[in-house]
Amino acid sequence: MLTPRVLADLAAWPTSSSRPVLHAPRTLPVMTDEQQTRGYRSRQDRRAELLDAAALVVRDDGLRGLTTRAVAARAGVAHGVVHYAFGARRNLVVALLERQARAVLPPVLAAADEHDDLATALEAGISAYLDLVRREPERFRVLEALSATALAPDGDGDLLDAERRLWRDGVVAGIERWTARHGAAPSEPVLVVADAVITLVDGLARAAWSDPDGTATARSRALLVRGLTTAVTAVVTAAGTAEH
């Protein structure tokens, strides 16, 4: 009900052109193209973005610094986004290791598959790996950080085992494919041969980081590949002779 007092107040109210604005009209925020892209990325794209951020965190702060909050801050997203994409922190770490293996193993194994001679195949595969190490050192420093932290007295050895299994499974598949194509039978179980190859490659990769021109690494590689090839070739030859 409008009382005389209210009517008097309304009569004294300024005209519309001079009235103070009590509630400014709400302006909706305008998203930039980059923000829109970030906001509507698929889960797969989001996971890739978060893994990029996780790799940078590990590179700078080690595995202990790899928390879901640190990854969220590095990626510029809400903390809950990381949990939505990966769940627990451990899943994030394993996904980082899996991505590394998926990126590196195919070109390395493909390089070996191009050759029919065992020594040449090993040389080609190892050379392809070392080329990747030299071209993308940051990628491999992330793996070093993961391994170094996992090996610490209070580290997570299970993560190191998970990394080892990823690489072993890939190398085993490559060896089995190559030997089946050539009717070869290695002297040791394929798992043992795969471990030997991985150990050789790990050592050469570490040597490559401290060998700018690659001369020392090349000499070591030639010797080690020749030794491994000799051991396996002797059995392959014996197996082939027995069949005849």
ROBAKOL-421592 format. One record per residue: residue number from 1; residue in one letter; x, y, z of N, C-alpha, C in turn. Coordinates in steps of 0.05 Angstrom, whole numbers, always signed. Atoms other than C-alpha are relative to their C-alpha. Layout:
// residues N
{NUM,a,{X,Y,Z},{X,Y,Z},{X,Y,Z}}
...
***
This chain:
// residues 244
{1,m,{+17,-24,+0},{+0,+0,+0},{+18,+25,+0}}
{2,l,{-16,-24,+1},{+28,+68,-19},{-10,+21,+19}}
{3,t,{+8,-20,-20},{+24,+114,+41},{+7,+28,-10}}
{4,p,{-7,-27,+9},{+27,+190,+34},{+30,+5,+2}}
{5,r,{-29,-4,-3},{+100,+187,+58},{+14,-12,-24}}
{6,v,{-12,+13,+23},{+118,+138,+3},{-5,+16,-26}}
{7,l,{+6,-15,+23},{+82,+179,-49},{+17,+26,-2}}
{8,a,{-16,-24,+0},{+119,+241,-27},{+29,-6,-8}}
{9,d,{-28,+8,+7},{+186,+205,-32},{+2,-5,-30}}
{10,l,{-1,+6,+28},{+169,+181,-102},{-1,+26,-17}}
{11,a,{+2,-25,+15},{+150,+251,-124},{+27,+15,+0}}
{12,a,{-26,-14,-2},{+218,+276,-101},{+23,-15,-14}}
{13,w,{-21,+16,+13},{+256,+220,-137},{+9,+12,-26}}
{14,p,{-10,-13,+25},{+300,+244,-195},{-13,-13,-24}}
{15,t,{+10,+11,+25},{+278,+234,-266},{+18,-23,-9}}
{16,s,{-14,+23,+9},{+300,+173,-304},{+28,+7,-11}}
{17,s,{-26,-7,+12},{+356,+211,-338},{+21,+7,+21}}
{18,s,{-19,-8,-21},{+387,+233,-272},{+1,-19,+24}}
{19,r,{+1,+19,-22},{+371,+174,-227},{+27,-14,+3}}
{20,p,{-24,+16,-4},{+431,+139,-195},{-6,-29,-7}}
{21,v,{+4,+28,+7},{+440,+68,-220},{+6,-16,+25}}
{22,l,{-3,+17,-24},{+428,+23,-159},{+12,-27,-7}}
{23,h,{-9,+27,+8},{+442,-42,-197},{+10,+2,-29}}
{24,a,{-11,-2,+27},{+489,-37,-256},{-8,-25,-16}}
{25,p,{+8,+23,+17},{+466,-81,-314},{+23,-21,+0}}
{26,r,{-20,+22,-1},{+501,-149,-310},{+11,-5,-27}}
{27,t,{-14,+6,+25},{+552,-160,-365},{+12,-28,+2}}
{28,l,{-11,+27,+0},{+567,-232,-381},{+29,+0,-9}}
{29,p,{-28,+1,+9},{+641,-248,-386},{+3,-12,-28}}
{30,v,{-5,+10,+27},{+666,-259,-456},{+26,-16,+1}}
{31,m,{-23,+18,-1},{+712,-319,-463},{+17,+4,-25}}
{32,t,{-18,-1,+23},{+773,-315,-508},{-1,-27,-14}}
{33,d,{-1,+25,+15},{+783,-367,-562},{+16,-22,+15}}
{34,e,{-16,+20,-15},{+837,-400,-519},{-15,-11,+23}}
{35,q,{+15,+9,-22},{+792,-403,-459},{-22,-19,-8}}
{36,q,{+21,+18,+9},{+735,-433,-499},{+12,-27,-8}}
{37,t,{-13,+25,+7},{+783,-485,-527},{+6,-16,+24}}
{38,r,{-7,+14,-24},{+807,-502,-458},{-24,-11,+14}}
{39,g,{+24,+8,-15},{+737,-505,-430},{-14,-24,-12}}
{40,y,{+16,+21,+14},{+709,-553,-482},{+18,-22,-12}}
{41,r,{-17,+21,+10},{+767,-600,-493},{-11,-27,+8}}
{42,s,{+8,+27,-6},{+753,-674,-496},{+16,-10,+23}}
{43,r,{-15,+11,-22},{+775,-717,-439},{+28,-9,-8}}
{44,q,{-26,+9,+10},{+831,-746,-481},{+19,+24,-3}}
{45,d,{-17,-24,+3},{+857,-676,-499},{+7,+11,+27}}
{46,r,{-6,-10,-27},{+851,-655,-426},{+21,-17,+13}}
{47,r,{-20,+17,-12},{+891,-715,-403},{+28,+6,-12}}
{48,a,{-26,-6,+13},{+945,-699,-454},{+12,+26,+11}}
{49,e,{-9,-26,-11},{+948,-627,-429},{+11,-3,+28}}
{50,l,{-8,+4,-28},{+953,-650,-357},{+26,-17,+2}}
{51,l,{-25,+16,+0},{+1008,-701,-374},{+23,+18,-8}}
{52,d,{-22,-19,+7},{+1048,-645,-407},{+8,+16,+25}}
{53,a,{-6,-15,-25},{+1041,-605,-342},{+14,-18,+20}}
{54,a,{-12,+19,-19},{+1059,-667,-300},{+29,-4,-7}}
{55,a,{-27,+4,+8},{+1122,-677,-341},{+18,+24,+8}}
{56,l,{-15,-24,-8},{+1144,-606,-327},{+4,+1,+30}}
{57,v,{-2,+1,-29},{+1130,-614,-253},{+22,-19,+9}}
{58,v,{-21,+20,-7},{+1173,-677,-249},{+27,+10,-8}}
{59,r,{-26,-10,+9},{+1228,-644,-289},{+11,+21,+19}}
{60,d,{-9,-22,-18},{+1231,-584,-242},{+1,-8,+29}}
{61,d,{+2,+5,-29},{+1212,-614,-175},{+3,-29,+8}}
{62,g,{-2,+28,-6},{+1222,-689,-181},{-27,-13,+5}}
{63,l,{+25,+15,-4},{+1171,-743,-168},{-14,+8,+25}}
{64,r,{+12,-8,-25},{+1159,-720,-97},{-17,+26,-4}}
{65,g,{+15,-25,+5},{+1136,-653,-125},{-25,-4,-17}}
{66,l,{+23,+6,+18},{+1085,-687,-170},{-25,-6,+16}}
{67,t,{+26,+3,-13},{+1020,-675,-134},{-22,+9,-19}}
{68,t,{+22,-8,+17},{+952,-667,-165},{-4,+31,+0}}
{69,r,{+2,-29,-2},{+951,-595,-140},{+21,+14,-16}}
{70,a,{-21,-12,+16},{+1018,-580,-171},{-5,-2,-30}}
{71,v,{+7,+4,+29},{+995,-608,-238},{-22,+20,-8}}
{72,a,{+22,-19,+5},{+931,-567,-234},{+10,+28,-3}}
{73,a,{-11,-27,+1},{+970,-504,-220},{+16,+4,-25}}
{74,r,{-17,-3,+24},{+1019,-517,-276},{-17,+1,-25}}
{75,a,{+17,+0,+23},{+963,-531,-325},{-20,+23,-1}}
{76,g,{+19,-22,-2},{+921,-472,-301},{-29,-9,+0}}
{77,v,{+27,+10,-2},{+860,-513,-285},{-7,-5,+29}}
{78,a,{+8,+6,-28},{+819,-528,-223},{+11,-27,+9}}
{79,h,{-11,+24,-11},{+845,-582,-177},{-17,-24,-7}}
{80,g,{+18,+22,+5},{+784,-625,-189},{+2,-11,-28}}
{81,v,{-3,+9,+27},{+799,-629,-263},{+20,-23,-2}}
{82,v,{-21,+21,+0},{+861,-671,-249},{-12,-26,+11}}
{83,h,{+13,+24,-12},{+821,-719,-205},{-20,-12,-19}}
{84,y,{+20,+10,+20},{+767,-724,-258},{+14,-16,-22}}
{85,a,{-14,+13,+22},{+818,-743,-311},{+15,-25,+8}}
{86,f,{-17,+23,-8},{+861,-791,-271},{-7,-14,+25}}
{87,g,{+5,+12,-26},{+832,-805,-203},{+23,+5,+18}}
{88,a,{-22,-2,-20},{+890,-819,-156},{+26,+9,-14}}
{89,r,{-26,-9,+10},{+960,-790,-163},{+15,-22,-14}}
{90,r,{-15,+23,+11},{+988,-859,-177},{-8,-5,-29}}
{91,n,{+9,+4,+27},{+945,-865,-239},{+12,+21,-19}}
{92,l,{-13,-21,+16},{+974,-799,-264},{+29,-8,-6}}
{93,v,{-28,+7,+4},{+1045,-824,-255},{+3,-23,-20}}
{94,v,{-1,+23,+18},{+1032,-890,-290},{-8,+9,-29}}
{95,a,{+8,-10,+26},{+997,-853,-347},{+23,+15,-13}}
{96,l,{-23,-14,+10},{+1059,-810,-354},{+21,-19,-11}}
{97,l,{-19,+21,+9},{+1103,-872,-360},{-10,-13,-26}}
{98,e,{+11,+13,+24},{+1056,-904,-410},{+2,+17,-25}}
{99,r,{-2,-18,+23},{+1056,-843,-454},{+28,+0,-11}}
{100,q,{-28,+0,+9},{+1131,-843,-456},{+6,-25,-16}}
{101,a,{-6,+25,+14},{+1134,-916,-476},{-14,-1,-27}}
{102,r,{+14,+0,+26},{+1081,-907,-530},{+12,+19,-20}}
{103,a,{-12,-19,+18},{+1118,-848,-559},{+27,-10,-11}}
{104,v,{-27,+7,+7},{+1187,-879,-560},{+3,-28,-13}}
{105,l,{-3,+27,+9},{+1179,-954,-572},{-6,-4,-30}}
{106,p,{+7,+6,+29},{+1144,-954,-641},{+22,+8,-19}}
{107,p,{-21,-6,+20},{+1198,-915,-679},{+26,-16,+4}}
{108,v,{-24,+16,-6},{+1254,-954,-644},{-3,-28,-12}}
{109,l,{+4,+27,+10},{+1224,-1022,-661},{-3,+0,-30}}
{110,a,{+3,-2,+29},{+1206,-999,-731},{+27,+1,-14}}
{111,a,{-27,-2,+11},{+1279,-981,-743},{+13,-27,-1}}
{112,a,{-12,+26,-1},{+1301,-1050,-722},{-13,-19,-21}}
{113,d,{+14,+18,+18},{+1247,-1084,-764},{+8,+3,-29}}
{114,e,{-7,-5,+28},{+1275,-1054,-828},{+24,-17,-9}}
{115,h,{-25,+15,+7},{+1337,-1100,-825},{-3,-30,+6}}
{116,d,{+1,+29,-3},{+1345,-1175,-834},{+23,-11,+16}}
{117,d,{-23,+9,-15},{+1413,-1180,-802},{-3,+9,+29}}
{118,l,{+5,-6,-29},{+1411,-1184,-726},{+17,+24,+9}}
{119,a,{-18,-21,-9},{+1471,-1139,-714},{-10,+27,-11}}
{120,t,{+10,-25,+12},{+1444,-1086,-762},{-26,+8,+13}}
{121,a,{+26,-6,-13},{+1375,-1091,-731},{+4,+12,+27}}
{122,l,{-6,-11,-26},{+1402,-1080,-661},{+12,+28,-2}}
{123,e,{-13,-25,+4},{+1446,-1024,-684},{-20,+22,-8}}
{124,a,{+20,-20,+9},{+1388,-989,-719},{-19,+8,+22}}
{125,g,{+18,-6,-22},{+1341,-995,-660},{+12,+17,+21}}
{126,i,{-14,-15,-21},{+1391,-971,-610},{+7,+29,-9}}
{127,s,{-6,-26,+11},{+1413,-914,-655},{-25,+18,-1}}
{128,a,{+24,-16,+0},{+1341,-892,-663},{-7,+10,+27}}
{129,y,{+6,-9,-27},{+1332,-890,-588},{+19,+22,+9}}
{130,l,{-19,-21,-8},{+1396,-850,-577},{-5,+26,-15}}
{131,d,{+7,-25,+15},{+1375,-801,-631},{-23,+15,+14}}
{132,l,{+22,-12,-14},{+1311,-789,-593},{+10,+13,+26}}
{133,v,{-11,-11,-24},{+1350,-778,-529},{+13,+26,-5}}
{134,r,{-14,-25,+6},{+1392,-725,-562},{-19,+22,-9}}
{135,r,{+19,-20,+10},{+1334,-691,-596},{-19,+10,+21}}
{136,e,{+20,-7,-21},{+1287,-691,-536},{+11,-7,+28}}
{137,p,{-12,+7,-25},{+1331,-692,-474},{-19,+3,+24}}
{138,e,{+18,-5,-23},{+1276,-664,-429},{-18,-24,+4}}
{139,r,{+18,+23,-3},{+1231,-724,-443},{+14,-22,+16}}
{140,f,{-14,+22,-14},{+1285,-772,-418},{+9,+8,+28}}
{141,r,{-7,-9,-27},{+1304,-729,-359},{-24,-4,+19}}
{142,v,{+23,+6,-16},{+1233,-738,-335},{+1,-29,+9}}
{143,l,{-2,+29,-8},{+1243,-814,-336},{+22,-3,+21}}
{144,e,{-22,+2,-19},{+1309,-805,-299},{-10,+10,+28}}
{145,a,{+10,-10,-25},{+1274,-764,-246},{-19,-20,+13}}
{146,l,{+18,+21,-11},{+1220,-817,-238},{+16,-23,+11}}
{147,s,{-16,+23,-9},{+1271,-872,-233},{+16,+6,+25}}
{148,a,{-17,-8,-22},{+1317,-835,-185},{-17,+2,+26}}
{149,t,{+17,-2,-24},{+1260,-819,-137},{-11,-26,+9}}
{150,a,{+11,+27,-7},{+1231,-889,-140},{+21,-17,+13}}
{151,l,{-21,+16,-12},{+1299,-918,-122},{+9,+9,+27}}
{152,a,{-7,-11,-26},{+1306,-875,-60},{-10,-19,+22}}
{153,p,{+8,+18,-21},{+1300,-912,+7},{-30,+1,+6}}
{154,d,{+29,-3,-5},{+1230,-884,+17},{-16,+4,-26}}
{155,g,{+14,-4,+26},{+1212,-885,-57},{-20,-22,-5}}
{156,d,{+21,+19,+8},{+1157,-923,-92},{+12,-19,-20}}
{157,g,{-12,+20,+18},{+1190,-985,-121},{-19,-11,-19}}
{158,d,{+20,+11,+18},{+1125,-1007,-151},{-2,+16,-26}}
{159,l,{+1,-17,+24},{+1127,-948,-199},{+23,-7,-18}}
{160,l,{-23,+8,+16},{+1196,-969,-222},{-5,-26,-14}}
{161,d,{+8,+25,+12},{+1170,-1039,-233},{-19,+4,-23}}
{162,a,{+20,-5,+21},{+1112,-1012,-273},{+13,+11,-25}}
{163,e,{-14,-11,+23},{+1159,-972,-317},{+16,-22,-14}}
{164,r,{-16,+22,+11},{+1204,-1033,-327},{-18,-19,-17}}
{165,r,{+18,+18,+14},{+1144,-1076,-347},{-9,+12,-27}}
{166,l,{+9,-13,+25},{+1121,-1025,-399},{+21,-4,-22}}
{167,w,{-22,+2,+20},{+1189,-1025,-434},{+5,-29,-7}}
{168,r,{-6,+29,+5},{+1200,-1100,-426},{-21,-12,-19}}
{169,d,{+21,+11,+17},{+1132,-1117,-457},{+4,+10,-29}}
{170,g,{-4,-10,+27},{+1147,-1072,-516},{+23,-12,-14}}
{171,v,{-24,+12,+12},{+1217,-1099,-528},{-5,-30,-5}}
{172,v,{+6,+28,+5},{+1193,-1171,-520},{-16,-4,-25}}
{173,a,{+17,+2,+24},{+1140,-1160,-573},{+17,+5,-25}}
{174,g,{-17,-6,+23},{+1192,-1130,-619},{+19,-24,-7}}
{175,i,{-18,+23,+4},{+1241,-1188,-609},{-15,-24,-11}}
{176,e,{+16,+22,+10},{+1187,-1240,-619},{-8,+3,-29}}
{177,r,{+8,-5,+28},{+1164,-1207,-683},{+24,-4,-19}}
{178,w,{-24,+2,+17},{+1235,-1203,-711},{+10,-29,-2}}
{179,t,{-9,+27,+1},{+1255,-1274,-691},{-19,-19,-15}}
{180,a,{+19,+17,+14},{+1191,-1305,-717},{+3,+4,-30}}
{181,r,{-3,-5,+28},{+1202,-1272,-784},{+25,-13,-12}}
{182,h,{-25,+12,+9},{+1272,-1301,-788},{+4,-28,+9}}
{183,g,{-2,+27,-9},{+1259,-1368,-756},{+23,-3,+20}}
{184,a,{-22,+0,-19},{+1309,-1351,-701},{-10,-9,+28}}
{185,a,{+7,+8,-27},{+1311,-1380,-631},{+22,+9,+18}}
{186,p,{-21,-10,-17},{+1350,-1340,-579},{+8,-20,+21}}
{187,s,{-11,+19,-20},{+1394,-1377,-529},{-14,+2,+27}}
{188,e,{+13,-5,-26},{+1359,-1347,-469},{-30,+6,-5}}
{189,p,{+28,-8,+3},{+1285,-1336,-456},{-2,+29,-10}}
{190,v,{+3,-27,+12},{+1260,-1275,-494},{+0,+22,+21}}
{191,l,{+0,-20,-21},{+1248,-1239,-428},{+28,+8,+9}}
{192,v,{-28,-5,-8},{+1321,-1246,-410},{+14,+17,-21}}
{193,v,{-12,-15,+21},{+1343,-1221,-478},{-10,+29,+0}}
{194,a,{+12,-27,-1},{+1295,-1162,-472},{+13,+16,+22}}
{195,d,{-13,-14,-22},{+1325,-1144,-404},{+28,+8,-7}}
{196,a,{-27,-7,+8},{+1394,-1146,-434},{+0,+24,-19}}
{197,v,{+2,-22,+19},{+1374,-1100,-491},{-7,+26,+15}}
{198,i,{+8,-24,-15},{+1340,-1051,-442},{+23,+10,+16}}
{199,t,{-23,-9,-16},{+1400,-1050,-396},{+21,+13,-17}}
{200,l,{-19,-11,+18},{+1446,-1037,-455},{-8,+28,-9}}
{201,v,{+10,-25,+10},{+1402,-981,-481},{+0,+21,+23}}
{202,d,{+0,-19,-23},{+1394,-949,-411},{+28,+11,+4}}
{203,g,{-27,-9,-5},{+1469,-947,-402},{+10,+19,-22}}
{204,l,{-9,-16,+22},{+1482,-918,-471},{-14,+28,+1}}
{205,a,{+15,-26,-1},{+1427,-865,-461},{+12,+18,+21}}
{206,r,{-12,-16,-20},{+1459,-841,-397},{+27,+10,-9}}
{207,a,{-26,-9,+11},{+1527,-839,-431},{-4,+22,-21}}
{208,a,{+4,-19,+21},{+1498,-799,-488},{-4,+28,+11}}
{209,w,{+5,-27,-12},{+1476,-742,-441},{+26,+14,+6}}
{210,s,{-25,-13,-8},{+1548,-730,-420},{+21,-2,-22}}
{211,d,{-18,+4,+22},{+1578,-742,-489},{-9,+17,-23}}
{212,p,{+12,-19,+20},{+1564,-680,-532},{+3,-8,-29}}
{213,d,{-4,+7,+29},{+1595,-704,-597},{-7,-29,-6}}
{214,g,{+9,+28,+5},{+1574,-777,-587},{+22,-20,-7}}
{215,t,{-22,+18,+9},{+1643,-806,-602},{+4,-23,+19}}
{216,a,{-4,+21,-20},{+1652,-845,-537},{-24,-19,+0}}
{217,t,{+25,+17,+0},{+1580,-869,-539},{+0,-18,-24}}
{218,a,{+0,+16,+25},{+1588,-893,-611},{+19,-24,+3}}
{219,r,{-20,+22,-4},{+1650,-934,-592},{-12,-22,+18}}
{220,s,{+12,+18,-19},{+1615,-965,-533},{-23,-16,-12}}
{221,r,{+23,+13,+13},{+1553,-980,-573},{+9,-21,-19}}
{222,a,{-10,+20,+19},{+1592,-1016,-627},{+9,-25,+14}}
{223,l,{-11,+23,-14},{+1627,-1060,-577},{-22,-16,+14}}
{224,l,{+21,+14,-14},{+1565,-1076,-536},{-19,-14,-19}}
{225,v,{+18,+13,+19},{+1521,-1090,-596},{+13,-24,-12}}
{226,r,{-14,+23,+11},{+1574,-1135,-625},{+1,-24,+19}}
{227,g,{+0,+21,-20},{+1579,-1174,-560},{-27,-14,+2}}
{228,l,{+27,+11,-2},{+1504,-1183,-554},{-7,-16,-25}}
{229,t,{+7,+14,+26},{+1497,-1202,-627},{+15,-27,-2}}
{230,t,{-15,+25,+1},{+1552,-1254,-622},{-12,-22,+17}}
{231,a,{+12,+20,-18},{+1519,-1288,-563},{-26,-11,-12}}
{232,v,{+26,+9,+11},{+1451,-1291,-597},{+3,-14,-27}}
{233,t,{-4,+11,+26},{+1476,-1306,-667},{+10,-28,+1}}
{234,a,{-11,+27,-2},{+1514,-1367,-644},{-22,-20,+3}}
{235,v,{+22,+19,-4},{+1450,-1399,-621},{-19,-1,-24}}
{236,v,{+16,+0,+24},{+1411,-1376,-682},{+12,-18,-21}}
{237,t,{-14,+17,+20},{+1463,-1409,-727},{-2,-29,+7}}
{238,a,{+1,+28,-9},{+1463,-1472,-685},{-28,-11,-4}}
{239,a,{+28,+9,+4},{+1387,-1475,-688},{-5,-5,-29}}
{240,g,{+4,+4,+29},{+1388,-1466,-763},{+14,-24,-10}}
{241,t,{-15,+24,+9},{+1441,-1520,-772},{-14,-25,+9}}
{242,a,{+13,+24,-10},{+1402,-1569,-729},{-25,-7,-17}}
{243,e,{+24,+5,+16},{+1340,-1560,-773},{+8,-14,-26}}
{244,h,{-9,+13,+25},{+1381,-1582,-834},{+12,-27,+6}}
***
